[in-house]
Amino acid sequence: MNDALSSVLDMLRLQSAVYFGADFGPGWGMDVPADSFASFHLVVAGECVLQSEQQHEPIQLGAGDIVLFPRGGCHWLASSVDAIRVPGSQVVGAHQQGTPLFSEAPVVTRLVCGHFELDRELDHPLIAELPEMVHIRDIERRRVEWLASVSAMLMTEADSQLPGAAALVRRLAEALLVQVLRLHVEHRQHERGFLAALGEPKIHQALNLIHANPGRDWTLESLGREVGMSRSSFSQRFRELVGTTATTYLTDWRLQHARQMLRSSSLPLAAISQMVGYGSEAAFHRAFKRRFQLNPGAMRRAFRTSTAGEP
């Protein structure tokens, strides 16, 4: 069964790119401007300092630390707070041309850096709840043997010349993101929202049911029964955690799912309507236009026009 977090990440149309895996000697520093991409840095060896717009003071990063900026926030990294910094684009360009800007010996920091492209048009609570920065320390990462293995493979393959290395690095980076988000959910306290709901087994189970079967004729009674709660208890707890009613969440996910099918399939509108739980195609059209300000047919045409314009 496709769980709630996986289905949201799938709908984000996640794509990764790794800029480099590089060694830096003393005195290195780079500025990373705000971007529409979600950037990440993995400290393979050594240490460095990092500061973002939201921090009052720089933080120390050590070997094994992973830092993710889900919103692509402005930040800098350097060997020390007084190091001279250059734009990150220059660092990437120089590395790709084989003419690194900084001395590589003695090595004080080894980094793997990259970004994730996300569908910013997806309107889901997870997107709003992601913090400006997620920092997974080595002590947390080592608790998850699988993550340590993926990190090690990513480090090895980042600059590999072997066939298929680029594709493997992209997949490893995407797996890394999923595990970082899982650790973030596990180790951070979330009082309310989608992430908080993932930490409560019964509401998490209800979200999984909705995401796996959006077209089923769900009611508060049937969802509550599936997770072992009364209608009233389930309704109240869902709203307390997620911040919206289960009915509203279900409706919105159905329409988001329909939007994705309009983008990625050629299924008739009537079939999509049925698949997301609307017995009446007219009712589906009304709900869809109310949610996205476009009817389904116009949305599909907009997607096709956008795709046709891509290089």
N, C-alpha and C positions, 0 to 999 in steps of 0.2 A: 504494500500500500504506500502511495506517495504521501509522505508526511507533510505537515504544514510548512515548516521551514524550507524543505527541499522544493516544494511547489512554488513558493514565493521567489526563491533564488533562481529557479528555472525561468520564471516569468520575467525576471530582471534581465534576461538575455546576457548573462555574464560572459565577458570575454577578457582575457588577461594578456598583458604584454610585459615582458621582462627586459629592462633596458640594459642591465649589465650585472655581472658578478665581478667585482674588482677589488684589488688591494690598494690601500692608501697608506702613504708614509706620513711622517709628522707634518703638521701645518696645513692639512687639507680642510676645506670647508665648502659647502654649497648651499645656495638658497633655492628653495622649491616654491614657486609661486602658486597661488590659488588656481585650481583647475576644475574642470567638470568631471575628471576622472578620479577614482578612489586610488590613492597612491599607497605603496607599502615599502617597508625597508626591513630586511632581515640581517641582523648582525651575525656574521659567520664566525668571526674571530676578533679578538681585541675589544676595544671600547670606543665610545664617542659620546658627544653631548648633542642633545636635540632640544629645540624650543619651537613652540607654535604660538600663534596669536593669542590663544586662550590661556597660555601659561605665564605666570609671573616670573618664574625662574626656570633655567634649563634643567633638563633631567639627564641623568647618566644612563647610558645604554651599555650593556655588556654582551658578551658572546652568547648567542642563543635567543636574544630578545627579538621580538617581532613588533613592529609598530605599523598600524593601519590608520589611514585618514579617510574614512568612508565618504566624507563630503569634499575631499580634495582640498583641504585647508592649507593655507600658507604656512610654511615652516622652514627651519634650517637645520642642518647637521654639520658637525665639524669635529676635528680632533680635540679642540679646546675652545673655550668661549672667546679667546682673543685671536683665533685663527682668521686669516683673511678668507672671505667666502666669495665664490664666483657663481654665476647663474647655473642652475642644474642642467639646463639645456646645453651649455658649453661643456660640462663634464661628460654628458652622454655622447655628444658629438665627437669629442676628442677620443673617448674610449672606443667608439665605433670605428674611428679612423686609425686606431692603433697608436695614437699620440697622446697618452694620458697627460693631464695638466699637473698632476702632483707626483712627487717622488714615491716610488713603490717600495723603497728599502730605507731603513728597516720598516717592515709592515707594522702599523699600529692598529689598523682597522681593515677588515675584509667585509664587504657589503654585497648583498643582492638586492637590487631595487627594481621596482616596476609599478604598473598600475592596472586597475580593473575598469573596464568600460561597463556601465550599467544603463539600463533603460530608465532615464530620469522621469519619464512620463508615467511610469507605474505609480499609482497613488495607493500605497498600502501603509498601514501603521508602522511596519518594520522600518521603512525608509525614514519616517519622521523620528523614530526613536533611536536610531544609530547615533552614537556620540561623535563629537568632532575628532576624537582620537581614541583608538583602542591600543593599549600597551600590554602585550603578553610577555611576562618576564620568563627568563630561562627556567626558574624554579617551577613555574606553572607548566611550561611546555614539556619539561622532562617527566611530568606525571602522565603524559600521554605518549606512550612509546611510538604509536603510529605517526604522530605529528613530528616527533624527532626524526623518524625515518624519512618522511616526506621532505623535511627541511634539508636533511643531508643529501638526498637525491637532487633536490633543486640546486643546492650549492655546486654539486658535481657537474650537473648538466648545463648550468647557466652559460658557460663559455665553451661547451663541448663542440667539436667539429664532426661528431658522429652523425650518420644519417638519422633523421627523425628527431634530433635533439630539440629543435625549436618547438615542435608539436608537443613533445613530452614536457618541456618546461612550462608551456601554457597550461597543460592539464594539471601539472603539479601545483602551479600557482593558484589555480582555481580550487583545488582540494585544500590548499593551505588556508585560503580565505574561509571556506566552510568551517574548518576546524577552529580557526581563530574566533569566528562568531559563536561557535558552540562553547568554547572556553569562556568567552565574554558572558554568555547567558549563565553558565554554570557558576562562575566565581563573582559575579557582580549582583548586587541586590536590586531588583526592579520591583517597585511597589505596584505599578500599574502599567498596563499596555500589553502589546503582543508578546514582548520578551518576557514579561512577568507571567503571562499565561502559559508560556512554554515550560515554566518551572513548576506548575501545578498539574499533577498527573491527569486529573479528570477533565479539566478544561483543555489541557493539551490534547487529550484523546478526542474531545469534541471537535477541536480545530482540525485534527487529522481527518476525522470523518467528513467534515465539510469540504476540505480540500481534495480528498480522494474521490468524493461522490457529490459534486456540486449540483448535479441534475436530479438527485433523489428528492422526494417529497418530504423534506425535513420539517418537523415542527418542534416546538420547545419540549413537548412531551416525548417525542421519539428520540431526540438528542439526549435529553435527561435520562431516559430509560437505558439507552446504549451505554452511558457512562456511570450508571448506578446512582443517579440523583433524582430527586423529585423535580417536577416542572418548576416550581417556585424557587427552590434552592439553586437549581442550575441557572435559571434566568438571572437571579440576583448575583450569583458569584461570577458569571460570565461578564456581566456589565461592570461589576466592581473591578475585575482584572483588566479586561480588554478596553474598557472605556466607552463601549457602545453595546447595543443589544445584540443578542445572537442573531435575531432576524435581520437586523441592519447589516451585520457583518456578512451573513450568508448571501443577502441580495447583492452586496457590493462585490463579493468574491465571484459570484456567478457572472456578473457583468464584466469584471476584469478578465475572467476566463474566456468569455465570449470575444472580448477585444483581442485577446491573444490568438484565438482561432481565426478571426478575421484577418489577422496579420499573416499567419503561417499556413493557412489551409485554403482550399477552394471549395469547401463544403457549402451547400446551399444555406441561405439564411434560415430557412425553415428547420433544417437539420440542427444548426447551431442553437436555435431557439429551444428545441426539444432537449438537446444535450445539457443545457444549463438550467433546465427545470421550468421552462415556460411552455405551458400547454397551448397558449395562444400566441401566434406570431405577432399579432397587433400589440399585445401587452408587452412582449419583449421589445418591440420597436419603441414604444413609449418610455419604458424604463431605461433603455439604452440611451435614448436621446436626452432624457432628463439627467442622466449621469455624466455623459460626455459632450453634450451640446451638438452632437452629430448623430444622424440615424445610422444604423449598421452598414447600409449600402455606401453611404458617403464616407464612413470610416475606412471601409475596405478600399475604396478608390483612392483615398488619401495615402494609405499604406503602399498601394501599387505605384502611385506617382513618385513617392519617396524612394522606393526601391529602384525604380527605373532610372532615377537620377544619380544613383550611387555609381562610383567608378568600377 
